[in-house]
Amino acid sequence: MAGIILAVGAIRDGHHVAQTQAYGPEARGGASRAEVILGSDPIDYPHLEKPDIILALTQEACDKYVPSASPGALVIVDSLLVQTVPETRADILRIPVAQTAKQDLGREMVANIVALGALNEVAQLVTWPSLEAAVLEMVPPGTSDLNTRALTAGKKLAAALRAGIQNPESRIQNT
């Protein structure tokens, strides 16, 4: 869902967008994959070989996808659910996504929206109003408030990390 929401937000901002996803039996808690390509020009090929940004919310996803990151890429991992990151030349940012969703919002199922808010705060891919509008457009009826709070919680987490408020081990590391 986060990949689709990001794509919708990017379209609202006038970007050319290609979005694909692969959800197999592992989609709940495993290594599902969504690719979003944003550009100012039309996109010729809708798949990524060496992504510039990876969001890994499980150890399985991290192990499977981080090795494909381009050098200098941004890799955001869940600091609670991802214990080790494979060898990479990417910058790693550890954020307590699932913990925030569960403890602060009471619903672990919005972890992907928390992560999306954090990712966008760090990478500045789309404008905040466009991302917020995309969330409201795409989430199920009756969940708008929860998902908006989740998006904002992720934004605040990333902003706090950027300001150095969180502990130093959470900051971006180059491995």
Backbone as ProteinMPNN parsed JSONL, in Angstrom:
{"seq_chain_A": "MAGIILAVGAIRDGHHVAQTQAYGPEARGGASRAEVILGSDPIDYPHLEKPDIILALTQEACDKYVPSASPGALVIVDSLLVQTVPETRADILRIPVAQTAKQDLGREMVANIVALGALNEVAQLVTWPSLEAAVLEMVPPGTSDLNTRALTAGKKLAAALRAGIQNPESRIQNT", "coords_chain_A": {"N_chain_A": [[0.815, -1.2, 0.0], [1.99, 1.244, 0.719], [3.745, 1.845, -1.379], [1.984, 2.313, -3.495], [0.619, 4.536, -2.499], [2.727, 6.394, -2.35], [3.269, 6.603, -5.093], [0.852, 7.728, -6.026], [0.924, 10.177, -4.659], [3.178, 11.286, -5.901], [2.274, 11.539, -8.534], [0.31, 13.458, -8.101], [1.988, 15.575, -7.638], [2.929, 16.054, -10.136], [4.89, 14.416, -11.243], [6.343, 11.996, -13.485], [5.492, 8.612, -13.247], [6.186, 5.23, -12.446], [4.909, 2.31, -11.154], [5.219, -0.764, -9.616], [4.418, -3.956, -8.195], [4.985, -6.836, -6.143], [3.402, -9.31, -4.66], [3.473, -12.115, -2.972], [2.833, -15.216, -1.296], [4.204, -14.404, 0.888], [3.441, -11.88, 1.61], [2.278, -10.922, 4.011], [4.108, -9.896, 6.424], [6.528, -10.721, 5.366], [8.745, -10.734, 2.615], [7.602, -8.881, 0.655], [7.356, -6.824, -2.301], [7.541, -3.559, -3.581], [7.938, -1.355, -6.21], [8.767, 1.934, -7.013], [9.148, 4.334, -9.386], [10.184, 7.542, -9.954], [10.125, 10.466, -11.943], [11.1, 13.368, -13.885], [10.867, 13.177, -16.539], [9.292, 11.089, -19.072], [9.052, 7.599, -18.232], [11.01, 4.996, -19.312], [11.537, 2.297, -18.718], [9.979, 0.181, -16.512], [11.082, -1.052, -14.197], [13.334, -1.643, -11.456], [16.838, -2.01, -11.177], [19.079, -1.36, -9.655], [18.26, 0.027, -6.954], [17.838, 3.347, -5.567], [16.734, 3.956, -3.166], [15.727, 1.985, -0.468], [13.295, 0.444, 1.471], [13.085, -1.496, 4.19], [11.205, -3.471, 6.122], [11.224, -5.875, 7.401], [13.357, -8.59, 8.47], [13.688, -10.543, 6.512], [13.005, -9.155, 4.129], [15.024, -7.244, 4.146], [17.355, -8.848, 3.92], [16.896, -9.929, 1.408], [16.608, -7.768, -0.442], [18.367, -5.566, 0.077], [21.062, -6.136, -0.801], [20.903, -5.431, -3.505], [20.994, -2.704, -3.642], [21.996, 0.487, -4.908], [25.325, 1.928, -4.873], [25.76, 4.232, -2.241], [23.077, 4.498, -1.876], [19.992, 5.063, -0.06], [19.009, 3.238, 2.649], [16.388, 2.325, 4.56], [15.606, 0.819, 7.546], [13.606, -1.158, 9.78], [14.203, -0.66, 13.09], [13.673, -2.419, 15.158], [12.77, -4.857, 14.065], [14.638, -5.6, 12.155], [17.608, -7.02, 12.494], [20.207, -7.447, 11.466], [22.089, -6.099, 8.757], [22.776, -6.818, 5.427], [26.028, -6.832, 3.828], [26.778, -3.801, 2.301], [27.086, -0.852, 0.243], [25.504, 1.184, 0.829], [23.789, 3.862, 2.593], [22.614, 3.446, 5.843], [19.66, 3.76, 7.657], [18.204, 3.467, 10.698], [15.045, 3.033, 11.988], [12.467, 3.093, 14.432], [9.958, 1.744, 13.376], [7.789, -0.277, 13.483], [7.499, -0.441, 16.249], [6.705, 2.178, 16.897], [4.267, 2.29, 15.506], [2.809, 0.355, 16.897], [3.023, 1.025, 19.708], [2.603, 3.852, 19.91], [0.454, 4.381, 18.231], [-1.238, 2.277, 18.478], [-1.794, 0.29, 16.623], [-0.241, -2.039, 14.845], [-0.511, -2.557, 12.197], [-0.353, -0.228, 10.698], [2.261, 0.295, 10.255], [3.572, 0.431, 7.792], [2.691, 2.87, 6.807], [3.675, 4.636, 8.697], [6.364, 4.22, 8.112], [6.416, 5.211, 5.496], [5.929, 7.953, 5.917], [8.292, 8.583, 7.296], [10.255, 7.909, 5.379], [9.664, 9.726, 3.313], [10.128, 12.137, 4.622], [12.879, 12.051, 4.986], [13.893, 11.618, 2.356], [12.49, 13.426, 0.783], [10.696, 13.097, -1.472], [8.123, 13.661, -2.469], [5.737, 16.365, -2.151], [4.521, 17.297, 1.083], [1.687, 17.942, 1.339], [0.689, 16.615, -0.966], [1.344, 13.947, -0.44], [-0.087, 13.474, 1.911], [-2.711, 13.862, 0.946], [-2.803, 11.739, -0.848], [-2.703, 9.562, 0.902], [-5.185, 9.877, 2.209], [-6.852, 9.454, 0.046], [-6.352, 6.779, -0.627], [-6.523, 4.98, 1.555], [-8.565, 2.619, 3.447], [-12.084, 3.292, 4.021], [-12.965, 4.977, 7.01], [-10.516, 4.762, 8.237], [-8.975, 6.958, 7.97], [-8.133, 8.946, 9.871], [-6.426, 7.482, 11.625], [-4.449, 6.614, 9.793], [-3.466, 9.073, 8.849], [-2.388, 10.076, 11.209], [-0.413, 8.138, 11.539], [1.253, 8.605, 9.315], [2.166, 11.183, 9.954], [3.467, 10.593, 12.364], [5.619, 9.061, 11.433], [6.945, 10.99, 9.917], [7.719, 12.747, 11.963], [9.413, 11.061, 13.441], [11.573, 10.68, 11.649], [12.381, 13.337, 11.332], [13.233, 13.893, 13.92], [15.395, 12.135, 14.093], [17.051, 13.229, 12.146], [17.626, 15.614, 13.385], [19.186, 14.756, 15.403], [18.145, 13.879, 17.798], [17.37, 11.304, 18.553], [18.98, 8.225, 19.675], [22.515, 7.803, 18.987], [23.118, 5.437, 17.52], [21.012, 5.084, 15.837], [21.268, 6.867, 13.829], [22.102, 7.794, 10.424], [24.216, 5.507, 8.909], [27.107, 4.604, 7.16], [27.802, 1.659, 5.654]], "CA_chain_A": [[0.0, 0.0, 0.0], [2.832, 2.444, 0.797], [4.251, 2.131, -2.721], [0.889, 2.904, -4.272], [0.376, 5.877, -1.955], [3.823, 7.243, -2.81], [3.06, 6.846, -6.525], [-0.268, 8.67, -6.165], [1.438, 11.48, -4.23], [4.084, 11.79, -6.938], [1.428, 11.96, -9.658], [-0.296, 14.729, -7.687], [3.029, 16.603, -7.763], [3.276, 16.226, -11.54], [5.978, 13.534, -11.67], [6.07, 10.77, -14.234], [5.603, 7.557, -12.244], [5.939, 3.816, -12.739], [4.797, 1.597, -9.884], [4.934, -2.192, -9.735], [4.477, -4.632, -6.901], [4.955, -8.292, -6.149], [2.915, -9.825, -3.388], [3.235, -13.55, -2.98], [2.343, -15.689, 0.001], [4.966, -13.748, 1.949], [3.017, -10.486, 1.731], [2.04, -10.563, 5.407], [5.245, -10.052, 7.316], [7.707, -11.256, 4.692], [9.523, -9.914, 1.688], [6.87, -8.351, -0.495], [8.157, -5.803, -2.97], [6.89, -2.526, -4.388], [8.908, -0.462, -6.836], [8.217, 3.205, -7.477], [10.13, 5.127, -10.117], [9.706, 8.91, -10.143], [10.996, 11.235, -12.811], [10.534, 14.54, -14.556], [10.661, 12.749, -17.927], [8.617, 9.785, -19.171], [9.854, 6.465, -17.778], [11.116, 4.017, -20.393], [11.58, 0.925, -18.215], [9.304, 0.295, -15.212], [11.645, -1.895, -13.133], [14.598, -1.185, -10.881], [17.906, -2.987, -11.018], [19.89, -0.867, -8.541], [17.465, 1.109, -6.363], [18.474, 4.42, -4.802], [16.11, 3.948, -1.841], [15.091, 0.719, -0.093], [12.635, 0.425, 2.768], [12.994, -2.896, 4.609], [10.534, -3.524, 7.42], [11.446, -7.198, 7.987], [14.691, -9.132, 8.219], [13.645, -11.229, 5.219], [13.057, -8.145, 3.07], [16.363, -6.649, 4.188], [18.298, -9.821, 3.367], [16.599, -10.184, 0.0], [16.648, -6.608, -1.329], [19.453, -4.615, 0.325], [22.232, -6.346, -1.663], [20.726, -4.826, -4.832], [21.037, -1.237, -3.533], [23.095, 1.17, -5.589], [26.256, 2.552, -3.927], [25.279, 5.515, -1.764], [21.618, 4.476, -1.733], [19.436, 5.185, 1.283], [18.28, 2.055, 3.092], [15.7, 2.534, 5.834], [15.192, -0.458, 8.119], [12.931, -1.122, 11.071], [15.248, -0.901, 14.08], [13.297, -3.529, 16.032], [12.558, -6.103, 13.325], [15.81, -5.918, 11.331], [18.754, -7.108, 13.393], [21.457, -7.325, 10.718], [21.962, -5.602, 7.385], [23.828, -7.406, 4.595], [27.1, -5.961, 3.339], [26.297, -2.874, 1.281], [27.721, 0.47, 0.214], [24.398, 2.121, 1.037], [23.645, 4.492, 3.906], [21.568, 2.742, 6.579], [18.952, 4.539, 8.671], [17.371, 2.58, 11.525], [13.917, 3.776, 12.553], [11.557, 2.181, 15.134], [8.686, 1.85, 12.66], [6.754, -1.149, 14.056], [7.318, -0.042, 17.645], [5.912, 3.41, 16.888], [2.901, 1.95, 15.091], [2.14, -0.419, 17.951], [2.962, 1.709, 20.996], [2.08, 5.216, 19.836], [-0.798, 4.447, 17.472], [-2.077, 1.159, 18.886], [-2.081, -0.616, 15.504], [0.981, -2.357, 14.111], [-0.807, -2.646, 10.765], [-0.043, 1.034, 10.011], [3.716, 0.468, 10.225], [3.998, 0.848, 6.449], [2.388, 4.299, 6.651], [4.703, 5.293, 9.516], [7.597, 4.144, 7.32], [6.278, 6.12, 4.357], [6.141, 9.308, 6.425], [9.719, 8.728, 7.591], [10.985, 7.873, 4.11], [9.476, 10.98, 2.585], [10.784, 13.213, 5.367], [14.315, 11.955, 4.729], [14.229, 11.692, 0.928], [11.782, 14.55, 0.155], [10.3, 12.651, -2.809], [6.908, 14.378, -2.871], [5.357, 17.375, -1.162], [3.705, 16.77, 2.176], [0.251, 17.968, 1.02], [0.365, 15.576, -1.95], [1.424, 12.647, 0.223], [-1.229, 13.397, 2.826], [-3.908, 13.68, 0.116], [-2.754, 10.378, -1.388], [-3.1, 8.669, 1.994], [-6.635, 9.999, 2.393], [-7.501, 8.879, -1.135], [-6.094, 5.356, -0.822], [-6.778, 4.098, 2.703], [-9.961, 2.202, 3.576], [-12.991, 4.192, 4.745], [-12.952, 4.851, 8.46], [-9.15, 4.68, 8.765], [-8.253, 8.171, 7.567], [-7.48, 9.589, 11.011], [-5.324, 6.626, 12.055], [-3.386, 6.636, 8.791], [-2.872, 10.413, 8.846], [-1.532, 10.133, 12.397], [0.741, 7.269, 11.274], [2.118, 9.33, 8.388], [2.777, 12.267, 10.723], [4.395, 9.983, 13.323], [6.827, 8.72, 10.684], [7.624, 12.249, 9.585], [8.34, 13.244, 13.192], [10.531, 10.171, 13.762], [12.694, 10.994, 10.767], [12.842, 14.689, 11.65], [13.981, 13.787, 15.17], [16.683, 11.51, 13.778], [17.861, 14.211, 11.414], [18.042, 16.643, 14.339], [20.084, 14.141, 16.367], [17.477, 13.685, 19.08], [17.402, 9.882, 18.876], [20.319, 7.779, 20.038], [23.436, 7.849, 17.85], [23.125, 4.224, 16.697], [19.914, 5.167, 14.879], [21.595, 7.801, 12.756], [22.559, 7.21, 9.163], [25.542, 4.914, 8.942], [27.561, 4.053, 5.888], [28.453, 0.376, 5.948]], "C_chain_A": [[0.858, 1.264, 0.0], [3.381, 2.829, -0.573], [3.205, 2.798, -3.589], [0.626, 4.332, -3.804], [1.472, 6.839, -2.4], [3.649, 7.588, -4.285], [1.943, 7.862, -6.752], [0.168, 10.075, -5.749], [2.342, 12.107, -5.278], [3.31, 12.264, -8.164], [0.777, 13.299, -9.336], [0.698, 15.885, -7.822], [3.496, 16.801, -9.202], [4.439, 15.389, -12.041], [5.454, 12.479, -12.641], [6.349, 9.631, -13.26], [5.383, 6.192, -12.878], [5.926, 3.107, -11.397], [4.447, 0.151, -10.176], [5.014, -2.802, -8.351], [4.429, -6.131, -7.101], [4.563, -8.748, -4.755], [2.632, -11.306, -3.556], [2.684, -13.959, -1.635], [3.052, -15.021, 1.167], [4.48, -12.343, 2.258], [2.746, -10.054, 3.164], [3.263, -10.886, 6.244], [6.501, -10.59, 6.669], [8.337, -10.247, 3.764], [8.72, -9.523, 0.464], [7.671, -7.183, -1.064], [7.256, -4.838, -3.724], [7.993, -1.629, -4.93], [8.183, 0.783, -7.311], [9.36, 3.966, -8.138], [9.499, 6.485, -10.383], [10.665, 9.636, -11.075], [10.3, 12.438, -13.403], [10.275, 14.248, -16.029], [9.902, 11.426, -17.943], [9.582, 8.643, -18.835], [9.825, 5.381, -18.845], [11.008, 2.575, -19.906], [11.048, 0.918, -16.789], [9.852, -0.59, -14.095], [13.004, -1.361, -12.698], [15.607, -2.323, -10.843], [18.771, -2.634, -9.817], [19.155, 0.304, -7.896], [18.308, 2.104, -5.567], [17.921, 4.514, -3.385], [15.475, 2.577, -1.634], [14.511, 0.894, 1.299], [12.435, -1.037, 3.132], [12.422, -2.96, 6.021], [10.631, -4.891, 8.082], [12.871, -7.639, 7.682], [14.744, -9.81, 6.857], [13.743, -10.239, 4.055], [14.444, -7.513, 3.002], [17.375, -7.584, 3.531], [18.131, -9.987, 1.865], [16.895, -8.981, -0.9], [17.819, -5.654, -1.12], [20.691, -4.885, -0.535], [22.112, -5.719, -3.057], [20.82, -3.298, -4.813], [22.22, -0.657, -4.29], [24.046, 1.753, -4.539], [25.744, 3.945, -3.54], [23.773, 5.603, -1.625], [21.233, 4.712, -0.275], [18.652, 3.916, 1.577], [17.699, 2.364, 4.461], [15.224, 1.177, 6.318], [14.478, -0.222, 9.44], [13.946, -1.53, 12.135], [14.926, -2.044, 15.031], [13.283, -4.854, 15.275], [13.737, -6.517, 12.453], [17.045, -5.862, 12.229], [20.087, -6.897, 12.682], [21.161, -6.86, 9.299], [23.098, -6.214, 6.571], [24.864, -6.361, 4.177], [26.579, -5.101, 2.189], [27.11, -1.589, 1.335], [26.66, 1.559, 0.357], [24.495, 2.755, 2.422], [22.442, 3.861, 4.588], [20.979, 3.676, 7.63], [18.006, 3.598, 9.405], [16.3, 3.414, 12.223], [12.965, 2.788, 13.23], [10.127, 2.244, 14.581], [7.583, 1.039, 13.34], [6.459, -0.769, 15.505], [6.455, 1.214, 17.743], [4.464, 3.115, 16.529], [2.141, 1.271, 16.223], [1.953, 0.397, 19.231], [2.29, 3.076, 20.924], [0.714, 5.301, 19.175], [-1.741, 3.291, 17.788], [-2.395, 0.153, 17.794], [-0.814, -0.864, 14.702], [0.751, -2.381, 12.602], [-0.545, -1.338, 10.004], [1.459, 1.314, 9.963], [4.193, 0.938, 8.852], [3.735, 2.336, 6.209], [3.344, 5.13, 7.508], [6.005, 5.349, 8.718], [7.561, 5.103, 6.135], [6.489, 7.573, 4.783], [7.609, 9.577, 6.714], [10.54, 8.803, 6.31], [10.864, 9.206, 3.385], [10.122, 12.161, 3.306], [12.29, 13.223, 5.085], [14.636, 12.24, 3.266], [13.548, 12.837, 0.186], [11.376, 14.226, -1.287], [9.088, 13.395, -3.344], [6.584, 15.414, -1.805], [4.458, 16.739, -0.106], [2.209, 16.835, 1.853], [-0.154, 16.882, 0.016], [0.387, 14.193, -1.317], [0.238, 12.447, 1.159], [-2.532, 13.164, 2.052], [-3.956, 12.274, -0.468], [-3.147, 9.357, -0.327], [-4.615, 8.691, 2.147], [-7.404, 9.377, 1.237], [-7.435, 7.351, -1.151], [-6.456, 4.452, 0.352], [-8.258, 3.745, 2.801], [-10.804, 3.226, 4.345], [-12.929, 3.921, 6.254], [-11.559, 4.782, 9.069], [-8.333, 5.937, 8.479], [-7.491, 8.801, 8.72], [-6.265, 8.788, 11.464], [-4.16, 6.703, 11.072], [-2.718, 8.003, 8.674], [-1.951, 10.578, 10.05], [-0.277, 9.286, 12.208], [1.743, 7.969, 10.358], [2.878, 10.435, 9.121], [3.779, 11.725, 11.736], [5.705, 9.608, 12.637], [7.638, 9.945, 10.325], [8.369, 12.783, 10.806], [9.53, 12.387, 13.61], [11.766, 10.545, 12.948], [13.251, 12.382, 11.055], [13.666, 14.678, 12.934], [15.348, 13.153, 14.935], [17.604, 12.491, 13.073], [18.388, 15.287, 12.35], [18.979, 16.079, 15.408], [19.468, 13.897, 17.72], [17.508, 12.221, 19.505], [18.829, 9.468, 19.213], [21.209, 7.653, 18.8], [23.412, 6.603, 16.974], [21.991, 4.216, 15.682], [20.248, 6.055, 13.691], [22.09, 7.071, 11.518], [24.001, 6.741, 9.317], [25.883, 4.451, 7.547], [28.295, 2.773, 6.211], [29.244, -0.098, 4.77]], "O_chain_A": [[0.502, 2.251, -0.644], [3.473, 4.014, -0.891], [3.503, 3.735, -4.33], [0.435, 5.232, -4.622], [1.184, 7.972, -2.784], [3.857, 8.734, -4.684], [2.079, 8.759, -7.584], [-0.177, 11.053, -6.411], [2.282, 13.312, -5.519], [3.658, 13.281, -8.764], [0.699, 14.177, -10.196], [0.31, 17.024, -8.085], [4.368, 17.631, -9.458], [4.93, 15.617, -13.146], [4.277, 12.121, -12.618], [7.335, 9.675, -12.524], [4.514, 6.019, -13.732], [6.839, 3.285, -10.59], [3.492, -0.13, -10.899], [5.61, -2.225, -7.442], [3.902, -6.629, -8.096], [5.317, -8.584, -3.796], [1.662, -11.695, -4.206], [2.127, -13.134, -0.91], [2.571, -15.06, 2.299], [5.069, -11.672, 3.106], [2.975, -8.89, 3.493], [3.431, -12.011, 6.715], [7.464, -10.892, 7.373], [8.447, -9.063, 4.082], [9.13, -9.812, -0.66], [8.546, -6.628, -0.399], [6.326, -5.25, -4.417], [8.875, -1.199, -4.187], [7.122, 0.703, -7.93], [10.401, 4.208, -7.527], [8.417, 6.575, -10.963], [11.878, 9.441, -11.001], [9.072, 12.52, -13.423], [9.546, 14.987, -16.692], [9.872, 10.718, -16.936], [10.777, 8.72, -19.122], [8.759, 4.904, -19.234], [10.45, 1.725, -20.6], [11.616, 1.591, -15.928], [9.138, -0.853, -13.127], [13.719, -0.719, -13.468], [15.266, -3.46, -10.515], [19.154, -3.514, -9.046], [19.401, 1.456, -8.254], [19.334, 1.758, -4.982], [18.562, 5.084, -2.503], [14.774, 2.069, -2.509], [15.165, 1.431, 2.193], [11.693, -1.747, 2.453], [13.068, -2.556, 6.987], [10.17, -5.059, 9.211], [13.509, -7.132, 6.759], [15.727, -9.673, 6.13], [14.488, -10.472, 3.104], [14.97, -7.277, 1.914], [18.161, -7.158, 2.683], [19.108, -10.163, 1.138], [17.385, -9.161, -2.015], [18.228, -4.986, -2.07], [21.328, -3.925, -0.97], [23.126, -5.5, -3.719], [20.734, -2.665, -5.866], [23.306, -1.235, -4.309], [23.617, 2.045, -3.423], [25.348, 4.732, -4.398], [23.241, 6.662, -1.292], [22.059, 4.574, 0.627], [17.736, 3.561, 0.836], [18.435, 2.635, 5.409], [14.525, 0.463, 5.598], [14.711, 0.774, 10.125], [14.489, -2.633, 12.081], [15.836, -2.588, 15.656], [13.741, -5.869, 15.8], [13.824, -7.678, 12.052], [17.465, -4.79, 12.664], [20.989, -6.253, 13.217], [20.124, -7.186, 8.722], [24.257, -6.141, 6.977], [24.591, -5.161, 4.178], [26.01, -5.615, 1.226], [27.742, -1.281, 2.346], [26.908, 2.722, 0.037], [25.191, 2.252, 3.304], [21.373, 3.749, 3.988], [21.71, 4.303, 8.397], [17.114, 3.004, 8.8], [16.6, 4.365, 12.944], [12.679, 1.737, 12.657], [9.213, 2.735, 15.243], [6.556, 1.595, 13.73], [5.304, -0.776, 15.933], [5.567, 1.291, 18.593], [3.543, 3.625, 17.167], [0.975, 1.575, 16.473], [0.851, 0.454, 19.777], [1.488, 3.416, 21.794], [-0.09, 6.173, 19.504], [-2.911, 3.321, 17.409], [-3.195, -0.756, 18.017], [-0.365, 0.01, 13.961], [1.692, -2.244, 11.821], [-0.519, -1.349, 8.773], [1.878, 2.433, 9.668], [5.113, 1.75, 8.757], [4.485, 2.986, 5.482], [3.774, 6.207, 7.092], [6.663, 6.388, 8.654], [8.567, 5.734, 5.812], [7.156, 8.334, 4.083], [8.119, 10.658, 6.419], [11.414, 9.659, 6.173], [11.858, 9.747, 2.899], [10.611, 13.087, 2.659], [12.896, 14.288, 4.961], [15.545, 13.014, 2.967], [13.966, 13.192, -0.916], [11.674, 14.986, -2.208], [9.027, 13.724, -4.529], [7.097, 15.348, -0.688], [3.737, 15.776, -0.371], [1.512, 15.846, 2.08], [-1.228, 16.296, 0.142], [-0.461, 13.357, -1.626], [-0.365, 11.374, 1.191], [-3.361, 12.354, 2.466], [-5.03, 11.682, -0.573], [-3.85, 8.392, -0.626], [-5.253, 7.64, 2.207], [-8.491, 8.833, 1.434], [-8.359, 6.698, -1.635], [-6.676, 3.257, 0.153], [-9.109, 4.479, 2.299], [-10.294, 3.937, 5.211], [-12.852, 2.773, 6.693], [-11.425, 4.748, 10.292], [-7.127, 5.965, 8.725], [-6.322, 9.155, 8.567], [-5.191, 9.353, 11.666], [-3.008, 6.844, 11.483], [-1.516, 8.076, 8.423], [-0.866, 11.148, 9.934], [0.802, 9.666, 12.663], [2.948, 7.926, 10.605], [4.083, 10.602, 8.933], [4.83, 12.33, 11.947], [6.781, 9.815, 13.198], [8.865, 9.942, 10.417], [9.515, 13.22, 10.697], [10.541, 12.911, 14.078], [12.859, 10.705, 13.491], [14.465, 12.58, 11.024], [14.68, 15.371, 13.029], [16.345, 13.588, 15.512], [18.795, 12.568, 13.375], [19.478, 15.818, 12.134], [19.507, 16.831, 16.228], [20.189, 13.723, 18.702], [17.657, 11.925, 20.691], [19.768, 10.25, 19.06], [20.715, 7.424, 17.697], [23.669, 6.709, 15.774], [22.011, 3.411, 14.751], [19.578, 5.995, 12.66], [22.445, 5.893, 11.564], [24.873, 7.473, 9.785], [25.017, 3.952, 6.828], [29.283, 2.78, 6.944], [29.862, -1.161, 4.829]]}, "name": "protein", "num_of_chains": 1, "seq": "MAGIILAVGAIRDGHHVAQTQAYGPEARGGASRAEVILGSDPIDYPHLEKPDIILALTQEACDKYVPSASPGALVIVDSLLVQTVPETRADILRIPVAQTAKQDLGREMVANIVALGALNEVAQLVTWPSLEAAVLEMVPPGTSDLNTRALTAGKKLAAALRAGIQNPESRIQNT"}
